[in-house]
Amino acid sequence: MAVDAVPAAPTPADQQRITALPELNAQLYENAEALAGDVIESLKQAGTCVVRQVFPREVVSNIEDELRPYFQEHGKIKTMAKETSITTGLASKSETFALRVLGNAMWHNVMEYFLISRTGPYWNGSTPFYCDSKPQLDSTLCFRVGPGAKVQGLHKDDMSHHNWQKQAQEYEQGRDASCVFFVALTKTTHANGATRVIPGSHLWDHSVPPPEESRVPPAPQLEPGDCLLTLGTTYHGAGGNTTADEYRLVACASATRSWLRQEENQYLSHDPKKIKNLPVWIQRFIGFTCGEPYMGWVDLADPLHAFNPEAEEFHDINR
């Protein structure tokens, strides 16, 4: 049986696109929109970006305290080191995470740039109409990487949505299916397994494997409250924890296009009472809404009628 050849390493053109990792400092910007503009340009160029001092220590400590009781057994996920424990469903396990991370204005500006779906015209008889559908929450996880954890293989997160792209000379809208927001809850270093990332790999042909470990740039070191953003097309992976007693704690949220299935089943992952206590716009981001033109209805109406009938505004289908 013939087998298609797979490149053994990035092509010379691909190798030239391994660029420096952009770094920004959130405290130097007047507002979330200005910061998001530079984050967007960084992601277009490199597929990844570090943003310093996004969250104050109090927020970081609250998230850690609220999630600590929920960590699962080690070794739950085959692609992760057995020394890594996780918790999922963060939107209802940490109110601070839901409000401050899922509700972060900078991240919403960024994800909407990359993941809003605008299509049309479609036709209803002789009447044209267009669809404009915002991103939705894809998954939430918190990783606790313990001593002895081995290096995770470099990978692209968009495999979950079967996204497959050819090499591009420059970024084109529509290339990505997801955008990930990592928040450091502890100091992350090369020694305790900071996430390695390959700048520029978001433009590679998906058939091109990641580079050998000897060519992987040093992982960005983060202080608590610093953030790493990546596009779903960017190669990344956790490093190995070679320390004797340090644990690396990172929380992350991923967004995807509203017409794709969510990787984490948001409707069965949460305590409904806790989700109802969140602002309605975050409930919609989690998935309790209709995506244009007809996605997600319940009895041909906004699912908030069924989930949270006390909501003051409903987005019913009107086409």
N, C-alpha and C positions, 0 to 999 in steps of 0.2 A: 504494500500500500504506500502510495506516494505521500510524503509529508512536506508541507510548505516550509521553506527555509525561514528561520527566525534570525534576525541579526544578532551576532554575539556581543556586540557592544554598540554604543551610540556612534552614528556616522560622524565623519569629521565636521560636517555642518552642524550637527547636533551638539558636538563637544564645544564648539565656539559659543553656544548659547548658554553655557554654564556661567552665569553672571553673579555678581555680588548680591548678597541678600540685603534688600532695602531695610532701613531702620528709621522709624519716626518716633517722636515723643509727643504723646497726647496732650501734655501740659503746655505745649508751646502753641496750641491752636485755640482760637477764640470760640469755636463751636464745633459740633459734631459734623456739620456739613463740610466745613473747610478741611477737617481731618480726613473725612471720607474721600474727598477729592484726591488727596495725595495717596491714600491707600489704594484707590482704584487704579491710579496711574502706575503704582508700584506692582500691583497684581497683573496688570496688562503686560508689563515689561518682564517680570520675573516669576509670576505665578505664586508668589509668597511674599510676606512682609511681616516684620516685627514692629509692634507698636508698644512703646514703653509707657508705664504709669497710666494705664487705662482705668484701673480700679484701685481705690485706696485700701490700705491694709485691713480696715474694719470690714469692708465688704468681703474680702478674701477670707478673713477669719470666720465670718458668719456662714459663708458657703461651706467651708470645711467642717464647722461644728454641726451644721444641719445634715450633711451627708454622711458623717462618720458612722452612724448606726446601721447604715444600709449596705456596707461593702459585702460582696459575695465571696464565695470560696475562691481560692486561687485556681488557675488552670481552666476556667470556664470556656475560654475562647481558644480554639486550636491555633490561630495565627498569632497569638500573644504568648509571651513567656509565662511559665507556670507560676512564677513568683509575682505575677501581676494580678491584683484583685480589682474588681470593677463594681460600679453601681450604675444603673440606667434609670430612665424615667425621671430625670432630674427636675422636670417642670413641676411635679407635685411633691418632690422630696425636699426641695430647697426653695422656699419662697424668695429668698435673696437671689438665687440663681435665676429664677423665672423673671423677676422684676428687673434685675440689673444686667444680666447677660442676655437673656432672650429679648429683653426690652431695650437693649443698647442701641441708641440712635445711629451711631457711626456704623455699626454692623448692618443695620437695616438699609442704610443708604448704599452700602457696598453691595449687599446681596441683591438689592433691587436693580442695581446697574447691570449685574451679570446674569440675573435669573428671571427678571420679568419676561413674560412671553407676550409679545404683541404680534398678532397675526390677522390676516384678512386682505382683501375683503372676502367675506362669505356672503351667501345670497339667500334671502327668503323671498322667493319669487323674483320680482324686479327690484327688491330693496336690499342694498348692500349693508353689511355691518361688520364691525371689527371687534376682536377680543383682546382684552388687556388684563392679564392674570398675574397677580403678585406671587412671590415665592411663599413656600410653606416650610414649617419645621420638618426636618428629615429625621434626625436622631440626636440624642443627648447621652453622654457617658462621662464618668469620672474614673480615671485610671490611678491606681496606687501601685507604683512600680517598686518592688522591694529589692534588697541586696541579692545579687546572683542572677538577676534577670538577664537573659541573653538578648542580643541585637535582634530587632524585628526586621523582617525583609522589607525593602523599599517597595512601595506600592502606590497606586493611584486610587483614590476613594471612589471615583466615578464608575468603577467596575460594577458596583451595586445596581446602577441604572443602565448598564450595557452601553455606556457611551464609548464610542470608538472614533478617533480622529486621525487624520493624516497630518504630516508635518506642515507647519505654517511659518511663514517668514515674519509675520507680525500677528498680533492678537485680533481675532474677529469675533464680533458678537454672536452668541449662540453656540460657542464652542464648548461651554461647560454646562454640566447638569447639577453641580453642587458647589457650595462654598462653605469652608470650615473655619470655626472660630475657637482657638485653643486659649484657655486662660490658666496661667501658672498660679497654683495655690501654695506652692513651696518654691524655693530656689531650684532651678533646673540647670544642671551642669553636665559636661561631658562625662564626668565620673558617675553620676547617678542616673544617666540614661536619657538625657535631653533628646528631643525629637530631631533627627537629621532630616534635612530637606534639600532638594536639588533645584536651585533657582534656574529658570529657563526651561525646565522639563515640561512645562505646560504646553509648549509649542512642538514637542517631539511627536513623531509618528507613534501611535500606541503599540505598534509591533516592536519598537525599540526597547530593549530591557534597560533597567537602571544600570549605572556604572558600577564597576567593582568597588569594594569598600575602600581601597587605597586612593580612589579618586573622589570619594564623597567629601564635600567641604565640612569643616567643623560645625557641629550643631550649635545653634544660637543659644546662649546662656540667658536665662530669664530670671528676674526677680519676681516675688509674689506680686500679682497685679499686672504684670506685663502680659502681652498677648501675641500669639502667632496666628496669622491668617494664611490659608492656602486655598487655591482653587482645586476642584476635584480632579483636574488633569495633571496635578503636580506630584511628582514622586516624593514620598516622605516615609518615615518609619522611626519608631522608638529606638533609642540607643540602648546599650547594655549597661546595667547598674553594677559597677565594679567596686562599690563601697562596701564597708562592713556593716553599717548601721543606718544609712540614709534611705529615706523613702521619697520618691518623686510623686507629687500629687498634681494632676492636671485635669481640669474639667473642660469639656468641649461640647459645642453644638454645631450641627450641620443643617444647612438649608438646601432645599431643592426646588425645582419647578413644580408649580401647583398641579400639573396634569400627570406627574409621575407618582408612583406608589412610594409612600414614606418607608424608609428602611426600618425604623422603629415604629411599631403599631401604636400610634398615639392614643387611639380610642380604648385600648385595653391595658395600657401601661400605667394609668394614673388613677388616683382617688378622685372621682368626679367632683366631690365636695370641695377639694382643694383647688381644682382647676376653675370652678365657678367663682372662687374668691379672687381670681386674677382679673385685671382689666379686660374688658370684652375684646379689645383689639389684639391682646395676646392670645385669648381663647381662639380667635379667628386664625392667628398665625399658627397655632398648634394644629389646626385642621378643621375646626368647627365653623365652617363657612362654605359657600359655593364659589368655585372657580369658574370664571367665564368660559363658555356661555352656560354650560349645564352641569358641571362636574360637582358631585357631592350632595345633591339634594336629598331630602327626606320628605316623602309625600309631596314632591314637586315644590318644595319650599326650603328656605334657609334652615340648615340643621340646628341653628340656635333656638328655633321654636321648640324643638324637642329636647335639646340639651339644657338650655338656660332660658326658659320662657320669660324670665324677668328682665332680660336684656332690653334696652330701650330702643334699639335700632336693629332692623333685620334687612338682609340683602336677598330678597326673593327673586327668583327667576322671572324675567319680564319680557322674554323674547317670544 
